[in-house]
């Protein structure tokens, strides 16, 4: 999976950077949103708590998708501006502790 940045602009009103990108995933299934987010965190050298992948739209018949992400300056800005469902889909699910069977 490779990510190519198309456009990057500063939005001072919302204290964030808005990024448009292409994801090329030739020979692989369409990557999940959280996998794309992890790759963007590494490429942009930011923290997971400050980035939100808004959408990823696969191209029909091509192993390519166009995406839109927002990188905030602070966690407070992100929580104040973004809708709860967007934050929820960008949060990794917490692993439930394995239930230990009682010995009888």
C-alpha positions in Angstrom: 0.0 0.0 0.0 1.4 3.4 -1.0 0.0 6.8 -0.2 0.5 9.8 -2.6 -0.4 13.3 -1.3 -2.5 15.3 -3.8 -3.2 18.5 -1.8 -2.3 19.9 1.6 -3.7 23.1 2.9 -3.7 24.9 6.2 -7.1 25.8 7.7 -6.3 28.4 10.4 -10.0 28.8 11.3 -10.2 25.2 12.6 -6.5 24.9 13.6 -5.9 22.0 11.3 -4.2 20.8 8.1 -6.5 19.3 5.5 -4.9 16.6 3.3 -6.2 14.9 0.1 -4.4 11.7 -0.9 -4.5 8.6 -3.1 -4.0 5.1 -1.7 -2.6 2.6 -4.2 -3.2 -1.0 -3.1 -2.4 -3.1 -6.2 -2.7 -6.8 -5.5 -4.2 -6.2 -2.0 -7.8 -5.9 -0.7 -9.0 -2.3 0.0 -7.2 -1.2 3.1 -9.3 -0.5 6.3 -9.5 3.1 7.5 -7.4 2.4 10.6 -4.6 0.9 8.5 -4.6 4.0 6.3 -4.6 6.2 9.5 -1.6 4.4 10.9 0.3 4.9 7.6 -0.6 8.6 7.5 0.6 9.0 11.1 4.0 7.6 10.1 4.2 9.7 6.9 3.1 13.0 8.5 5.1 12.5 11.7 2.2 13.2 13.9 0.3 11.6 16.8 -2.7 9.2 16.4 -4.8 11.4 18.6 -4.5 14.4 16.3 -5.5 12.9 12.9 -8.9 12.0 11.6 -9.4 10.2 8.3 -12.7 11.6 7.1 -13.4 9.4 4.1 -11.8 6.9 1.7 -13.5 6.4 -1.7 -12.3 3.5 -3.8 -12.2 4.0 -7.6 -14.4 1.5 -9.5 -12.3 -1.2 -11.1 -9.0 0.1 -10.0 -6.8 -0.7 -7.0 -6.8 2.9 -6.0 -8.8 5.1 -3.6 -9.0 8.8 -2.9 -9.1 9.9 0.7 -9.4 13.0 2.9 -7.8 13.5 6.3 -7.5 16.3 8.8 -4.6 16.8 11.2 -5.4 19.0 14.2 -3.1 21.1 16.3 -4.6 19.9 19.6 -6.8 17.0 20.9 -9.2 19.6 22.3 -9.7 21.2 18.8 -10.4 17.7 17.3 -13.0 16.8 20.0 -14.7 20.2 19.7 -15.0 20.3 15.9 -15.4 16.6 14.8 -18.7 14.7 15.1 -18.8 11.8 17.5 -19.3 9.2 14.8 -16.2 10.4 12.9 -14.2 10.2 16.1 -15.6 6.7 16.8 -14.7 5.3 13.4 -11.1 6.6 13.8 -10.7 5.0 17.3 -9.1 1.6 17.5 -11.4 -0.8 19.3 -10.3 -1.7 22.8 -9.4 -5.3 23.3 -11.5 -7.1 25.9 -9.6 -9.0 28.5 -9.7 -12.7 27.9 -12.1 -14.4 30.2 -10.4 -16.9 32.4 -12.3 -20.1 32.9 -12.9 -21.0 36.5 -11.2 -24.1 37.6 -13.5 -26.7 39.0 
